[in-house]
């Protein structure tokens, strides 16, 4: 009898992706194995660390004594006198900033909560033998769980909510119930969040005049019409991230970086990425280079010939631009005059808290689900970003809108944030594995056209922007390019986060930034040294970047025509791709 052939991987290849995809749908694409492994690792090592356990017991006893002493002092001080806190919240912690939190018994509640946070921070960190990734996950999980029970997030323990409820006879809670019902209905039907319909692309935002001069299956390239009689001869090519719609850089006229550049005498081109659908599943990083950046650069240098290009990349667009520029330097292509990287990482060895959601367990779920749908939906990414900024994006919103009954007014940046995009399966898997997980670019393993690229080949002047509270591209991670490229690098660290720090027009009295240039081949400061050395300036980094660009641009000349014979205008800005849901 002839033995039948047997392949031990056949069933795994057939059934496991289907099971993982179904599992991903049930758990919002967040791995359940990773937190289980992390908590097991932490618990087992904590159980075999008697010294750490004793330290935690001593800390708990000390905190109990501290809280009891605070309660006695606060009661003795009376309602009109301040008493020293048992624990001072960080200066950036706004959760208990309202004066009503200093009144009895709410002061005791919030002080007890802050002490509990301190204890869990000590308990989840510094346990011998715990893997660093697991330690970070357990610490993050503890913070998320504690936030659920924060006195600020509960009706009966939040003095601001209680005062409002008494003053309004509970009508704030009724408004909050209507707000919650409206939000649930919008989420169920796929409708945009309340208030975003006041910002329509092409009517209210994305209205800087221009023409689409190139359209392919991945991008539309917009050339903006000049608003000055003469322009600097070197054009600016902007490469935004494909995780976002490009008009974050062209919001309302007063908030538009593109309009600002055009009004200052620059010829500006910007890529508008197509929002992928299932048939685009096989678009990969190489396609984003060729159909995206290189197709746009070829068009720009044809429309504005004989001049080098100031290339600008934002977020993932900056990472892509760095890869393209390194490949161009390797191959002797000298069409770039400078690089500007806005909140863009080139080294992913320390990616910040976003790394909590990137490991093989997590990627297996994403890959399985993307293999079925062909893309990653924006909602699958939103949960991770929401947890990273849980107070700003979740809890404070719930308290304000559902307990206080106050709908926050929607601005153009908030409306843009709700206009989410998708990412094709192949590209997103390649990006997460090759760059985020394996850090191939900074390690010199990332290949373009079959050959590796090296960041140390970047020698054109570079302007970089990091933002102080960036959870997507932490500024210390962005800064690491100093260690890999010998180029002249000007680094600006601005107040704000990943988006609000970049959308930073002049005129805001609360904005400030630090700026320092390292000359080509110069000594690289550590990030702490840089913070202590770089002078602080008030206002927007836009003005500093403009001066940097103009110092590297020629004298103004007659504006170029819109498009060229090979690139005739095919539509008015903002084009068609940005309109696709």
Beta strands, then each sheet from edge to edge (+ up, - down):
strand 1: 210-215
strand 2: 219-224
strand 3: 230-231
strand 4: 236-239
strand 5: 268-273
strand 6: 309-314
strand 7: 336-342
strand 8: 375-376
strand 9: 423-424
strand 10: 447-448
strand 11: 451-452
strand 12: 461-467
strand 13: 489-494
strand 14: 512-518
strand 15: 535-538
strand 16: 557-558
strand 17: 571-572
sheet 1: 15+ 14- 13+ 12+ 7+ 6+ 4+ 5+ 2- 1+ 17-
sheet 2: 3+ 16-
sheet 3: 8+ 9-
sheet 4: 10+ 11-
end
